[in-house]
Amino acid sequence: GNLATVSTNGLIDLTLPVLNLNPIGDINDVTPVISGTSDAIGAVVNIELLDTNGDVLDLTATVMPDGTFSVPVPGTDPIPVGAFTVNASVVDPAGNLATVSTNGLIDLTLPILNLNPLDPTNNQTPTITGTSDAVGATVVVDITDVNGTVSTLTGIVQPDNTFSVTLGSNLPEGAFTVDARVEDDAGNQTSTSTGGLIDITPPAFEITSLPSLLNPVISGTTDPSMAGAIVSLEVTATILGLETTISLSATVDNDGNWQTTNILNLDLGLVSVNASITDLAGNVATDSDSTMLLGLFKNVDEEADPATSSTSGSDGISVIAGIESEGTDKIDLGGVKVTNMDAEAAGLSGQSAPLDLIPSVSADSVDLSGVLSDEPKASETKTIDQSLSSPVTDKPSSSHTQSDNALSPEEQQLVKKLLENGPPKFDD
């Protein structure tokens, strides 16, 4: 009559355990830690790692009370460079199996990073540019100025592999260095450097010689460091009887000198020159000057050879150099013989002109005094004051022998006006 009973409990569990693998992505660690989470506390997680060569590495990890698990790849079995796959599985007490996978990439290649060269510049907030294959990565740029002050900027590598950063405050004049670095997704870091120069000082620049009828060129000087640079000139002058503006250029030689080619068909009149040069940093230096090319008189010694003399005579005779003089009351103007001139009335007393500003004339004598005045004044014969001290131009050049070309009618009329009205006034 004895009765024995027994009972037990069971659980139908069809729910799979939770199992997650932490993302791996691109890494440069060949012995990474494989980790994840699961709610199968105490269960063993089986991990299978398949590398790029097809080799399989089996690992195991136990789910900890906090639901995490992890296992490092042993140093004896490093993962080769390239893609790999991690497959993990866990079985809960009910026998439910959960699996999960993730991928990784072993990347030991340094990213490409280049800084574009920096030319000297007068821009004190320069833009630093470059390229990198680490698209989306952040490029860190350190700029150290001439005083040692460091400015740190950052830029993002764009889809076209370019990046740029711009300073927000002025760099002082002088040399500066640029150090850039970038890190790719795998953690590989590349750095590179370059240098630049802030130059806000224009080069020395000067026009030293203006054109004359006998030497129709313009010359000047600049810094020898500007060798090979181009000088740009705008010249306004009378050419073929018309006021004309022309553009000229000259190349700086190794000594810093420059000179234009001959200005063709240059006539009497005002010559104005505006010249400029630009250095590698973009600084522009300019200079301007002007001169008047006139058929004025030059004191010469009556006893000296008038074709070559440029000195003052003792008897007060003024002639155009290179033209024969017939006594104290006649001056041959290349076919126009001026007689009985009143120097004071003409305004020529106390004036002179450098020899190279005198037009080319011939020594043929034709008495055309009536051309230059309505009536010859035989009773008013005077000599031109030889005490000539104030030059017409502030940049005279050396003496030259005149050619054999006679004065044109236009030049004769100019001489007539000068004798009647006096020469124009010029600042020293």
C-alpha positions in Angstrom: 0.0 0.0 0.0 3.0 2.2 -0.1 2.8 5.0 -2.7 5.8 6.8 -4.2 5.5 9.9 -6.3 8.0 12.2 -7.9 7.8 15.3 -10.1 10.1 17.5 -12.1 9.9 20.7 -14.1 11.0 21.5 -17.6 11.1 24.5 -19.9 10.5 24.6 -23.5 12.9 27.3 -24.8 13.0 27.9 -28.4 14.5 31.4 -28.1 18.0 31.8 -29.6 20.6 33.4 -27.4 21.7 36.9 -28.1 25.2 37.0 -29.7 27.0 40.1 -31.1 30.5 40.7 -32.4 32.0 44.1 -32.0 32.9 45.7 -35.4 36.5 45.3 -36.5 36.9 47.3 -39.7 40.3 48.4 -41.0 43.1 47.8 -38.6 46.9 47.7 -38.6 47.1 45.3 -35.6 47.8 41.7 -36.8 46.9 40.3 -33.4 43.6 42.0 -32.7 41.2 41.2 -29.8 37.9 39.6 -31.0 35.1 40.7 -28.7 31.4 40.8 -28.4 28.4 40.3 -26.1 25.9 37.5 -25.4 23.1 36.8 -22.9 24.2 33.2 -22.6 26.1 33.8 -19.4 28.8 31.2 -18.8 28.4 29.7 -22.2 31.4 29.2 -24.4 31.6 31.2 -27.6 33.3 29.4 -30.5 35.2 31.8 -32.8 36.5 30.9 -36.3 38.8 33.3 -38.1 39.2 32.9 -41.8 42.1 35.0 -43.2 42.8 36.3 -46.7 44.8 33.1 -47.6 41.9 30.8 -46.6 43.5 29.6 -43.4 41.3 29.1 -40.4 42.1 30.0 -36.8 39.8 28.5 -34.1 39.4 30.4 -30.8 37.1 30.2 -27.8 35.8 32.7 -25.2 33.5 32.4 -22.2 30.6 34.8 -21.7 31.2 36.7 -18.5 28.6 37.7 -15.9 28.4 41.2 -17.5 27.5 39.5 -20.8 30.8 40.3 -22.6 33.4 38.0 -24.1 36.8 38.6 -25.7 39.8 36.7 -26.9 43.1 38.0 -28.5 44.6 36.5 -31.6 47.8 34.9 -30.4 51.1 36.3 -31.5 52.1 32.9 -32.8 49.2 33.2 -35.4 49.2 36.8 -36.6 46.6 37.6 -39.3 48.2 38.3 -42.6 47.6 41.6 -44.5 44.3 41.7 -46.2 40.6 41.0 -45.5 39.5 38.4 -43.0 36.2 37.0 -41.6 35.2 36.2 -38.0 32.4 33.7 -37.5 31.2 33.2 -33.9 28.6 30.8 -32.4 27.1 30.1 -28.9 24.7 27.4 -27.6 22.4 28.2 -24.6 21.4 25.5 -22.1 18.3 24.7 -24.1 20.5 23.9 -27.1 19.6 26.9 -29.1 22.4 27.9 -31.4 23.2 31.5 -32.3 25.7 32.5 -34.9 27.1 35.9 -36.0 29.8 37.1 -38.4 31.8 40.3 -39.1 34.7 41.3 -41.3 38.0 43.0 -40.9 41.0 44.2 -42.9 44.6 44.2 -41.9 46.1 47.3 -43.5 49.7 48.1 -42.9 50.1 50.6 -45.8 50.7 54.2 -44.9 48.4 56.7 -46.5 49.6 59.0 -49.2 50.1 62.7 -48.1 51.5 65.5 -50.2 51.8 69.2 -49.6 51.8 71.4 -52.6 54.9 73.6 -53.0 54.7 77.1 -51.6 56.1 80.0 -53.7 57.2 83.2 -52.0 54.1 85.3 -51.4 53.0 88.6 -50.1 49.8 87.1 -48.9 50.2 86.9 -45.1 47.2 84.5 -44.7 48.3 81.8 -47.2 46.2 78.8 -48.1 48.0 75.5 -47.6 46.9 72.7 -50.0 47.7 69.1 -50.7 46.5 65.7 -51.6 45.9 62.4 -49.8 44.3 59.0 -50.5 42.8 58.9 -47.0 39.4 60.2 -48.2 37.4 61.5 -45.3 40.4 61.6 -43.0 41.4 64.7 -41.0 44.7 66.4 -42.0 46.3 68.2 -39.1 48.5 71.1 -40.2 51.0 73.0 -38.0 52.4 76.3 -39.3 55.5 77.7 -37.5 56.3 81.3 -38.3 59.7 83.0 -38.3 59.2 83.8 -34.6 58.5 80.2 -33.6 54.8 80.7 -33.1 52.8 77.7 -34.1 49.3 77.8 -35.6 47.4 74.5 -35.8 44.7 74.0 -38.5 42.7 71.0 -39.7 41.2 70.0 -43.1 39.2 67.1 -44.4 40.4 65.0 -47.4 37.7 65.5 -50.0 36.5 62.8 -52.4 38.8 64.1 -55.1 41.7 63.5 -52.7 42.4 67.2 -52.0 42.5 69.2 -48.8 43.2 72.8 -47.9 43.5 75.0 -44.8 43.7 78.8 -44.6 45.2 80.9 -41.8 42.9 83.2 -40.0 45.6 85.7 -38.9 48.6 87.3 -40.5 52.0 85.6 -40.6 54.9 87.9 -40.1 57.3 88.6 -42.9 59.9 85.9 -43.2 60.3 82.1 -43.6 57.7 79.7 -42.2 57.4 75.9 -42.1 54.4 73.7 -42.6 54.1 70.2 -40.9 51.1 68.1 -41.9 50.0 64.6 -40.8 47.1 62.3 -41.5 45.9 59.0 -40.1 43.8 56.5 -42.2 41.0 54.2 -40.9 43.5 51.5 -40.1 45.5 53.8 -37.8 48.4 54.2 -40.2 49.8 57.7 -39.9 51.9 59.7 -42.5 53.5 63.1 -42.1 55.2 65.5 -44.4 56.6 69.0 -44.3 57.3 72.0 -46.6 58.4 75.6 -46.2 57.3 79.0 -47.4 58.3 82.7 -47.4 56.2 85.7 -46.6 57.7 88.7 -48.5 55.9 92.0 -48.5 58.9 94.2 -49.5 59.0 95.3 -53.2 62.4 95.1 -54.9 64.6 98.1 -55.4 63.7 99.6 -58.8 64.8 102.7 -60.7 64.8 104.3 -64.1 68.3 105.6 -64.6 68.4 106.7 -68.2 65.7 108.2 -70.5 65.7 108.1 -74.3 67.3 110.7 -76.4 67.2 111.2 -80.2 70.7 109.7 -80.5 70.2 107.0 -78.0 66.5 106.1 -78.0 66.5 103.5 -75.2 65.4 103.4 -71.6 67.5 101.7 -68.9 67.5 101.2 -65.2 68.4 99.0 -62.3 66.8 96.6 -59.8 68.0 93.9 -57.3 70.3 91.3 -58.8 68.0 88.7 -57.4 65.5 89.8 -60.0 67.7 88.4 -62.8 65.5 87.1 -65.6 62.4 89.2 -64.5 60.6 91.3 -67.0 60.3 95.1 -66.7 57.1 96.4 -68.2 57.1 100.0 -69.6 54.4 102.3 -70.9 56.0 105.1 -72.9 54.1 108.2 -74.2 56.1 110.1 -76.8 55.9 111.8 -80.1 56.4 109.1 -82.8 56.1 110.0 -86.5 54.7 113.3 -85.5 51.9 111.9 -83.3 51.7 111.6 -79.5 51.7 107.8 -79.0 51.6 105.4 -76.1 53.6 102.2 -76.6 54.3 99.2 -74.4 57.9 98.0 -74.1 59.6 95.4 -72.0 63.1 94.6 -70.9 64.8 91.6 -69.2 66.9 92.1 -66.0 70.4 90.7 -66.4 72.5 89.0 -63.7 73.7 92.3 -62.3 70.3 93.8 -61.9 70.5 96.1 -65.0 67.9 96.3 -67.7 67.5 98.2 -71.0 64.9 98.4 -73.7 65.5 98.1 -77.4 65.6 101.3 -79.5 62.3 103.3 -79.7 61.9 103.7 -83.4 60.9 107.0 -85.1 61.2 109.0 -81.9 60.5 112.8 -82.5 60.9 116.0 -80.6 58.6 116.5 -77.6 57.8 115.2 -74.2 58.6 111.6 -73.3 56.9 110.1 -70.3 57.8 106.7 -68.9 56.0 104.5 -66.4 57.9 101.3 -65.6 57.1 98.4 -63.2 58.5 95.1 -62.2 56.9 92.3 -60.1 58.9 89.9 -57.9 58.1 86.2 -57.2 56.1 87.1 -54.2 53.8 89.4 -56.2 55.3 92.7 -54.9 55.2 95.4 -57.5 57.9 98.1 -57.7 57.3 101.1 -60.0 59.1 104.2 -61.2 58.2 107.1 -63.5 60.1 109.8 -65.2 59.9 112.2 -68.1 62.0 114.3 -70.3 61.6 116.8 -73.1 63.4 116.2 -76.4 64.1 119.8 -77.8 66.2 121.3 -80.5 67.7 123.8 -78.0 71.1 125.5 -78.0 74.3 124.3 -76.5 77.2 126.6 -75.6 80.3 125.6 -77.6 83.7 127.2 -78.0 83.8 129.3 -81.2 87.4 128.1 -81.8 86.5 124.4 -81.1 85.2 122.0 -83.6 81.4 122.5 -83.4 80.8 119.0 -84.7 82.1 117.5 -81.5 82.4 120.2 -78.9 80.1 120.4 -75.8 82.0 123.1 -73.9 81.2 126.7 -73.4 83.0 129.4 -75.4 84.4 132.6 -74.0 82.6 134.9 -76.4 79.1 133.9 -75.5 78.2 132.3 -78.8 75.6 129.5 -78.5 75.1 127.1 -81.3 73.5 123.7 -81.9 76.3 121.2 -81.6 77.4 119.7 -84.9 76.4 122.9 -86.9 78.8 125.4 -88.3 78.7 128.9 -86.9 79.4 131.9 -89.1 80.4 134.6 -86.7 78.7 135.9 -83.6 75.4 136.8 -85.2 74.6 133.7 -87.2 73.7 130.2 -86.2 73.1 127.5 -88.9 70.2 125.3 -87.9 70.8 122.5 -90.4 69.7 124.5 -93.4 68.0 127.3 -91.5 70.4 130.2 -90.7 69.2 132.3 -87.8 70.6 135.8 -87.8 70.3 138.8 -85.4 68.7 136.7 -82.6 67.7 138.4 -79.5 68.5 135.8 -76.8 66.9 137.6 -74.0 63.6 138.1 -75.9 63.7 134.4 -76.9 64.0 133.4 -73.3 67.2 131.4 -73.9 69.5 133.4 -71.7 70.7 131.2 -68.9 69.4 128.0 -70.4 71.1 125.0 -71.9 70.2 121.5 -73.2 72.2 118.3 -73.0 73.8 117.5 -76.3 71.9 114.2 -76.7 68.6 116.1 -76.7 69.6 118.0 -79.9 68.1 116.8 -83.1 70.2 115.6 -86.0 71.0 118.4 -88.4 73.2 119.1 -91.4 75.8 121.8 -91.9 74.5 123.0 -95.2 73.9 126.7 -94.9 70.8 128.3 -96.5 69.9 131.8 -95.4 66.2 131.3 -94.3 66.2 133.8 -91.5 62.9 135.1 -92.8 61.3 131.7 -92.0 62.0 132.2 -88.3 60.9 135.8 -88.0 58.6 138.1 -89.9 61.3 140.7 -90.3 65.1 140.4 -89.7 66.2 142.8 -87.0 69.6 143.9 -88.3 69.9 146.6 -85.7 69.3 144.2 -82.8 72.2 141.8 -83.2 73.1 140.1 -79.9 74.9 137.0 -78.8 73.4 134.3 -76.6 74.5 134.3 -73.0 77.0 131.5 -72.5 76.4 131.3 -68.7 74.1 128.3 -69.1 73.7 126.3 -65.9 70.3 124.8 -65.6 69.8 121.7 -67.8 66.4 121.1 -69.5 66.3 117.5 -68.2 67.5 116.1 -64.9 69.1 113.1 -66.5 71.5 114.2 -69.2 73.7 111.7 -70.9 77.1 111.9 -72.6 77.9 113.9 -75.8 77.3 112.4 -79.2 78.3 113.5 -82.8 75.3 114.6 -84.8 74.1 112.8 -88.0 73.6 114.4 -91.4 69.8 114.7 -91.4 68.4 118.2 -91.8 65.7 119.7 -89.6 62.2 118.9 -90.9 59.8 121.8 -91.5 58.0 120.9 -88.2 61.3 121.1 -86.3 62.0 124.4 -87.9 58.7 125.8 -86.8 59.4 124.5 -83.2 62.7 126.4 -83.2 60.9 129.4 -84.4 58.4 129.2 -81.5 61.2 128.7 -79.1 63.0 131.8 -80.3 59.8 133.8 -80.1 58.3 132.5 -76.9 61.2 131.0 -75.0 61.6 127.4 -73.9 59.2 125.7 -71.5 60.2 125.6 -67.8 61.2 122.3 -66.2 61.8 121.4 -62.6 65.3 120.5 -61.6 
